[in-house]
């Protein structure tokens, strides 16, 4: 999967404040869990619902926004992603 997720504008990020930016991924992760629980109850767990996919992508966006807010260069994020990917390969996750 290759997604290009753009961070929100600098003025919006600054208006949210540091604490709000740091807490947003946690809030979104809780919403992923809630959607996943709902999927277990009412649908086929092998076919994620719209809500589960939406909340997951919303969480990714919140993480991208946090990194942008903190001034992390895109190259550093890409390099760290490769590190995580390598570790996952070593652990047999792919």
N, C-alpha and C positions, 0 to 999 in steps of 0.2 A: 504494500500500500504506500503510495507516495502522495501525500497531501501538502498543499501549500496553505498554511493558515496564517493570515495576516493579523498582527496585533491591532488593537484599537488605537485611535489617535492619541498622541502624546497629551493633549489637553484633557481628554476624557480620563486617561490613566491617572494623571495628576489630580484630577478632581475626586477620584475615588479614595485616595489616601493609601498609605503604606499598609496599615493594618487590614483594611478592607481587601486590598489586593492579595495579601498573604492568606487571608481566610477564604477567599472565593473558591480555590480549588478544593478545599475541604468540604465546603457547602455543596459543590457540584458532585463530588465523590459520594456524598450521602444521598444525593438524588439518584445517582447511578444505582446504588444499593437498593433504594426503594423501588425503582423501576424493575430491577432484577427480581426482587421479591414478588412483585406483582406478576411478572412473567411466569414465575413458578406456580402461582396460584391459578391463573386464568388462561394460560396459553402453552403452546409447545415450547419448552425451554431450549430446544435446538434451533428455534427460529426467533431471534430477538425481536421484540416489539419496536415500533417507531420510537416510543418513549425511551427505551433503553439506548438505542442508537443515538437519539438526540441528546440525551443527558451525557453520554460518553463524549460526544464531540464538543458539547458545551464545556465539559471539564478540560478537554485538551485546549480549548480556546482560553480558558481561565489560566492555565499553566503558561501558555505562550504570553499572555498579557503580563503575568507576574515577572517572567524573565525579561520582557521588554521594559517594564517599569523599573526593574533593578539595573537596567543598562547592560545586560549580558549580550555580547555580540553574537550574531547569528552563526558565525564560524565556530564559536565556542560551543554553542548548542549542538551543531552538527557533529563536531568532534566528540562530544560527550555521548551523543546518540550512538556513534560508531563503537565507543567503549562499551556501552550497555549492550549493544547488539552482539559484540564479540563475547562478552560474558554470558549472555543467554545461549549462544552457540556452544560454548564450553560446557554449559550445564545441561545440554541436550534438549533445549526448549524448542529448537527448530528442526 
